[in-house]
Amino acid sequence: MALNQDDRNSDVIASGNIKNSAVIDFLGCSWRATVRLITGLPSRFVAFVKRKYKEFRNRPKRNDISRVYVVVGYTTKKRVDEKFNAERRMMILRRGLLILIFLLIVFIAIDRVTGSLNYGELSQIFGIDSWKEVVENDPFADRTTESTGITTTESSGN
């Protein structure tokens, strides 16, 4: 069956209308969702702030960095205290080990640096043969010798 020109134009227009209506439906749906989101933002923000304020207000008071446990459900104060003490011991052990590791790293670094230094070359670079030379020329040294005694001069001529 052959289609005439009018039938072909109507098919093109109909398919164009379907595409246009799909785009319009999509844009309308997107618009409604966006409006719903924007109009719901103030109430969601207020609810978020109220929830955070309530959580902050109901939190138990803290005096140190350790966790604070709220006894809820099937537990006892003894169990909570044991857990608190175990965590505290672990924190002390971790800090001690970190300090020990840091001191070992510093000790190894100092040993490597001092082992690789050649003091003969350093004395040639700076022109110092002994510490006695360094101390002799110290301008801040506190010396008491005969030459630094107090001398008074009398003025003559009245």
Secondary structure as UniProt FT lines:
FT   HELIX           5..58
FT   HELIX           77..116
FT   HELIX           119..126
FT   HELIX           131..136
FT   TURN            139..140
FT   HELIX           146..148
//
